[in-house]
C-alpha cells in the first residue's frame, strides 16, 4: 500500500472514529441517560422505552459497572464504553468489507441498504421484510448486520461476541451512511483485498495528535490505554519477513539440512553456500572452508509454537502462517515426520484442508494489552485462513470451522468482589476457591505490565499450595470412603505434576464459570456473563504465558513503563528496567525452548548506550547468541521518530 492510499485510509478511519464516538455518546446520553460526565439517570426516567430497549439500558448500565470494577472513575468509564462500542462497530464494518472482497459473504456493506446480501436476508426472513415494507428499512438493516455478526461469533468471538455493548447501541442511520460512504470511497476499493489493511485501520484509529498530546503531558504512559496507543506503529513487511525468515524459517531450514523450499521463498533468509550440517553427536572436521551448522532435531509441525507478545494487528503471525503452510506441506513427505502425519491424515487433500485450522489452533499465539488488537488480530488470522481455503478452491460452506485461536488480551481478572465471592463459593473442592482467589489477586497488573507480567511464576506457589490442600482434602474423603465402603488405600494416587494439576483445576474452573454465567437472565445475569467471559480470558492469558515457544517475534513498546506498572517492572527486570523493549527481549528469551529463536525490531540505542550494558553483556551475549542484525536507522516505523534495529537471537 503506497503512501497516497495510506493517507486516504488514515483520513477515512480518523473521520469514522470521530463520527462514531460523537454519535454513540449522544445516543447513550439522550436515549439511555448515560452521560459523558459519568452520571447515570435512574430507571424511573425510562419507563417509556419499549421493553427491549429497557433491557438494553439495563445491560449498558451493567457494562458500565463492569468497566468501573477495573478501577475506572465514572467519567473515564463512560469514555471507555463509548470507545469500545465505536471501535467494535468500525472493526465489524471493515471485517464485512474485507469478507466481501474475498467472496466469503454476499455484498453486505458496499451498497448500504441496497446491498445484495441484505435483499437475500429479507427474502429469507419474512418478518424483516415486513419491517422493510412498513418503512423501517434502517431497523431491518441493523438486524441484518447483527445477524451477520452472529454467524461468525463462534469463529471470531473477540469481534462478534453476543455480550459486546455494540450489540445494544447502534449508530444512527445517518451516521452509519456517512461511515459507509467513507469506507466505500472508490479510491479505497483496492485496499480491502489486502491482508495488511486491517493493521493500518488499527493504527489509524488513534490519531497522531492524540499520541503527541499524551507524550507532551507526561513522559511516561499514565495507564495501559496510553501505553497501547503511544506504541501503535505498523511494522513494515520487509522487517516482518527479515525477522521471521531468520527465526522460524531458519529453524526449519536447519531441521531439513537446507533441503526446503523456504531457502528460495524466504527472501531474507541468511545462509551460506559452504554450510555443512552436523549429525547428532558429530564434531566438526578441520576443513577451514566450511561453516558447520549444529544438529537440530526435526519437530512435528503441529508442535511448533510461535508467540508475538505485543501482537497488535498480527503482522508477524500472518507471515508466520505463510511459512507454516510450506512447512506442513514438506513435513507430510518428510521421511522422519511424514509417517505420523500420514497415519493421522491418510488422505493428502484432507490433510491440506486441515492445515489452516491446525496453524491457528496449534501454532500461533499472540498477546496484547489493547482489546482492539484482540479483535483485529483474531480477524486478520481468520481471514488469512480463509484465503488459504480459497486458494484450495474450497467454497465457504466446505471449509473447516476454526473455533479456537490463541490471541489473548492481557487484562486483570474482573474486579467485582461480590461476584468473585459468590463464584468461589460454588467451587469444589475448596482448594479450587483458594487457587482462584490467588490468581485473581496476581492478575491485577495484567493490563499495565501485559506480557511482562510473569504470571506463570507469580502463581506457582498458589498452584503448589492448592495442590497440597487438594491432596489433604482428597485423603480425608478417601479415608471416609474406606470406612464406609472398604476401599483399599493403596489405590489412591496423589502424584499429579504441577502441569497436570493446573490443567485439571483450570478445566474445572472454566466449567464452573460457564455454569455460573447461565444462572440468571436479568441485570445480574448479564454482569455474570461479563464476569465469566473476562475470567476465561484471564485464564487463556495464563495458559499462553505458561507455554514454551520455538519462536518469539515482536515489535515491542519502547520507552518508560506505565506509571502503575513501574514498580513491578523495576523489581521483575532489574537488568533491563530502563526501557520496555529491553525487558521484552529478556522476557522473550525466557519463553524460548533451548536453541529457540527471537526476532525483534526495537530502538538501536541498546547496542551502544552505557545504560544498556547489562542488557548487552548478560542478555544478548550471555543468554543468547546474536545471529542476525540489520541497523535500519530512522523512518522505519511510520511516524515514530526513533532509530531502529532488527535482530535475531538464538537462546543458548
CORBEL-V713443 format. One record per residue. N is the residue number from 1. SS is DSSP state (helix for helix, strand for strand, loop for the rest). PSI is psi as a letter, one per 20 degrees, with the letter a starting at -180 (none if undefined). Layout:
# CORBEL-V713443
n = <N,N>
ss = <SS,SS>
psi = <PSI,PSI>
This chain:
# CORBEL-V713443
n = <1,2,3,4,5,6,7,8,9,10,11,12,13,14,15,16,17,18,19,20,21,22,23,24,25,26,27,28,29,30,31,32,33,34,35,36,37,38,39,40,41,42,43,44,45,46,47,48,49,50,51,52,53,54,55,56,57,58,59,60,61,62,63,64,65,66,67,68,69,70,71,72,73,74,75,76,77,78,79,80,81,82,83,84,85,86,87,88,89,90,91,92,93,94,95,96,97,98,99,100,101,102,103,104,105,106,107,108,109,110,111,112,113,114,115,116,117,118,119,120,121,122,123,124,125,126,127,128,129,130,131,132,133,134,135,136,137,138,139,140,141,142,143,144,145,146,147,148,149,150,151,152,153,154,155,156,157,158,159,160,161,162,163,164,165,166,167,168,169,170,171,172,173,174,175,176,177,178,179,180,181,182,183,184,185,186,187,188,189,190,191,192,193,194,195,196,197,198,199,200,201,202,203,204,205,206,207,208,209,210,211,212,213,214,215,216,217,218,219,220,221,222,223,224,225,226,227,228,229,230,231,232,233,234,235,236,237,238,239,240,241,242,243,244,245,246,247,248,249,250,251,252,253,254,255,256,257,258,259,260,261,262,263,264,265,266,267,268,269,270,271,272,273,274,275,276,277,278,279,280,281,282,283,284,285,286,287,288,289,290,291,292,293,294,295,296,297,298,299,300,301,302,303,304,305,306,307,308,309,310,311,312,313,314,315,316,317,318,319,320,321,322,323,324,325,326,327,328,329,330,331,332,333,334,335,336,337,338,339,340,341,342,343,344,345,346,347,348,349,350,351,352,353,354,355,356,357,358,359,360,361,362,363,364,365,366,367,368,369,370,371,372,373,374,375,376,377,378,379,380,381,382,383,384,385,386,387,388,389,390,391,392,393,394,395,396,397,398,399,400,401,402,403,404,405,406,407,408,409,410,411,412,413,414,415,416,417,418,419,420,421,422,423,424,425,426,427,428,429,430,431,432,433,434,435,436,437,438,439,440,441,442,443,444,445,446,447,448,449,450,451,452,453,454,455,456,457,458,459,460,461,462,463,464,465,466,467,468,469,470,471,472,473,474,475,476,477,478,479,480,481,482,483,484,485,486,487,488,489,490,491,492,493,494,495,496,497,498,499,500,501,502,503,504,505,506,507,508,509,510,511,512,513,514,515,516,517,518,519,520,521,522,523,524,525,526,527,528,529,530,531,532,533,534,535,536,537,538,539,540,541,542,543,544,545,546,547,548,549,550,551,552,553,554,555,556,557,558,559,560,561,562,563,564,565,566,567,568,569,570,571,572,573,574,575,576,577,578,579,580,581,582,583,584,585,586,587,588,589,590,591,592,593,594,595,596,597,598,599,600,601,602,603,604,605,606,607,608,609,610,611,612,613,614,615,616,617,618,619,620,621,622,623,624,625,626,627,628,629,630,631,632,633,634,635,636,637,638,639,640,641,642,643,644,645,646,647,648,649,650,651,652>
ss = <loop,loop,helix,helix,helix,helix,helix,helix,helix,helix,helix,helix,helix,helix,helix,helix,helix,helix,helix,helix,helix,helix,helix,helix,helix,helix,helix,helix,helix,helix,helix,helix,loop,strand,loop,loop,loop,loop,loop,strand,loop,loop,helix,helix,helix,helix,loop,loop,loop,loop,helix,helix,helix,helix,helix,helix,helix,helix,helix,helix,helix,helix,helix,helix,helix,helix,helix,helix,loop,loop,loop,loop,loop,helix,helix,helix,helix,helix,helix,helix,helix,helix,helix,helix,helix,helix,helix,helix,helix,helix,helix,helix,helix,helix,helix,helix,helix,helix,helix,helix,helix,loop,loop,loop,loop,loop,loop,loop,loop,loop,loop,helix,helix,helix,loop,helix,helix,helix,helix,helix,helix,helix,helix,helix,loop,helix,helix,helix,helix,helix,helix,helix,helix,loop,loop,loop,helix,helix,helix,helix,helix,helix,helix,helix,helix,helix,helix,helix,helix,helix,helix,loop,loop,loop,loop,loop,helix,helix,helix,helix,loop,loop,loop,loop,helix,helix,helix,loop,loop,loop,loop,loop,helix,helix,helix,helix,helix,helix,helix,helix,helix,helix,helix,loop,loop,helix,helix,helix,helix,helix,helix,helix,helix,loop,loop,loop,helix,helix,helix,helix,helix,helix,helix,helix,loop,loop,loop,helix,helix,helix,helix,helix,helix,helix,helix,helix,helix,loop,loop,loop,loop,loop,loop,helix,helix,helix,helix,helix,helix,helix,loop,loop,loop,loop,loop,loop,helix,helix,helix,helix,helix,helix,helix,helix,helix,helix,helix,helix,helix,helix,helix,helix,helix,helix,helix,loop,loop,loop,loop,loop,loop,helix,helix,helix,helix,loop,loop,loop,loop,loop,loop,loop,loop,loop,strand,strand,strand,loop,loop,loop,loop,loop,loop,loop,loop,loop,loop,loop,loop,loop,strand,strand,strand,loop,loop,loop,loop,loop,loop,loop,helix,helix,helix,loop,loop,strand,strand,strand,loop,loop,loop,loop,loop,loop,helix,helix,helix,helix,helix,helix,helix,helix,helix,helix,helix,helix,helix,helix,helix,helix,helix,helix,helix,loop,loop,loop,loop,helix,helix,helix,helix,helix,helix,helix,loop,loop,loop,helix,helix,helix,helix,helix,helix,helix,helix,helix,helix,helix,helix,helix,helix,helix,helix,strand,strand,strand,strand,strand,loop,loop,helix,helix,helix,helix,helix,helix,helix,helix,helix,helix,helix,helix,helix,helix,helix,helix,helix,helix,helix,helix,helix,loop,loop,loop,loop,helix,helix,helix,loop,loop,loop,loop,loop,loop,loop,strand,strand,strand,strand,loop,loop,loop,loop,loop,loop,loop,helix,helix,helix,helix,helix,helix,helix,helix,loop,loop,loop,loop,loop,helix,helix,helix,helix,helix,helix,helix,helix,helix,helix,helix,helix,helix,loop,loop,loop,helix,helix,helix,helix,helix,helix,helix,loop,loop,helix,helix,helix,helix,loop,helix,helix,helix,helix,helix,helix,helix,helix,helix,helix,helix,helix,helix,helix,helix,helix,helix,helix,helix,helix,helix,helix,helix,helix,helix,helix,loop,loop,loop,helix,helix,helix,loop,loop,loop,loop,loop,loop,helix,helix,helix,helix,helix,helix,helix,helix,helix,helix,helix,helix,helix,helix,helix,helix,helix,helix,helix,helix,loop,loop,loop,loop,loop,helix,helix,helix,helix,helix,helix,helix,helix,helix,helix,helix,helix,helix,helix,helix,helix,helix,helix,helix,helix,helix,helix,helix,helix,loop,loop,strand,strand,strand,strand,strand,strand,loop,loop,loop,loop,loop,loop,loop,loop,helix,helix,helix,helix,helix,helix,helix,helix,helix,helix,loop,loop,loop,loop,loop,loop,loop,helix,helix,helix,helix,helix,helix,helix,helix,helix,helix,helix,helix,strand,strand,strand,strand,strand,strand,strand,strand,strand,strand,strand,strand,helix,helix,helix,helix,loop,loop,helix,helix,helix,helix,helix,helix,helix,helix,helix,helix,helix,helix,helix,helix,strand,strand,strand,strand,strand,strand,strand,strand,strand,strand,loop,loop,loop,loop,loop,loop,loop,loop,loop,loop,strand,strand,strand,strand,strand,strand,strand,strand,loop>
psi = <p,r,h,g,h,g,h,g,g,g,g,g,g,g,h,g,g,g,g,g,g,g,g,h,g,g,g,g,g,h,h,j,k,o,q,h,i,i,p,p,q,q,h,h,i,k,i,i,q,q,g,g,h,h,g,g,g,g,h,g,h,g,h,g,g,g,g,h,i,j,j,q,r,g,g,h,g,g,g,g,g,g,g,g,g,g,h,g,g,g,h,g,g,g,g,h,g,h,g,g,h,j,k,h,q,r,p,h,i,h,j,c,i,j,p,g,h,g,h,h,g,g,h,i,n,h,h,h,h,g,g,g,h,j,j,l,g,g,g,h,h,g,h,g,h,h,g,g,g,h,h,j,h,h,h,m,h,h,h,k,p,i,j,p,i,h,i,h,o,q,q,q,h,g,g,g,h,g,g,h,h,g,h,j,p,h,i,j,h,i,h,i,i,p,h,i,g,h,h,h,g,g,h,i,h,o,q,h,h,h,g,h,g,g,h,h,h,p,h,q,p,i,r,h,g,g,g,g,h,i,k,n,p,p,o,q,g,h,g,g,g,g,h,h,h,j,e,g,g,h,g,h,g,h,h,j,k,i,n,q,i,h,h,h,h,o,h,j,p,o,q,q,i,k,q,p,p,q,r,p,i,q,q,q,a,j,o,i,j,q,o,p,p,q,p,o,q,q,p,p,h,i,i,p,p,p,p,o,i,m,i,c,j,k,g,g,h,g,h,h,g,g,h,h,g,h,g,g,g,h,h,h,j,p,h,h,h,g,g,g,g,h,g,h,m,h,p,g,h,h,g,h,h,h,g,h,g,g,g,h,i,h,h,p,q,q,q,q,i,o,h,h,h,g,g,g,g,g,g,g,h,g,h,h,h,h,h,g,h,g,h,i,j,p,q,h,i,i,p,q,p,o,j,p,r,l,o,q,p,o,q,q,q,q,j,o,h,g,h,g,g,g,g,h,i,i,p,p,r,h,h,g,g,g,g,g,h,g,g,g,g,i,j,h,j,g,h,g,h,c,i,i,o,m,h,h,h,h,j,g,h,h,g,g,g,h,g,g,g,g,g,g,h,h,g,g,h,g,h,h,h,g,h,h,i,l,q,p,h,i,i,p,p,k,k,p,r,g,g,h,g,g,g,g,g,g,g,g,g,h,g,h,g,g,g,g,h,j,h,q,i,a,g,h,g,g,g,g,g,g,g,g,g,h,g,h,h,g,h,h,g,g,g,h,h,i,r,q,q,h,p,p,p,q,n,r,q,r,b,q,r,q,g,h,i,g,g,g,h,h,g,h,m,h,i,j,i,i,p,h,h,g,h,h,g,g,g,g,h,h,i,q,r,p,j,r,q,p,p,q,p,r,q,i,h,i,i,h,q,h,i,j,g,h,g,g,g,h,f,g,i,g,i,r,p,o,i,q,p,o,o,h,b,r,j,g,m,d,j,p,m,p,p,r,q,p,q,p,q,p,p,none>
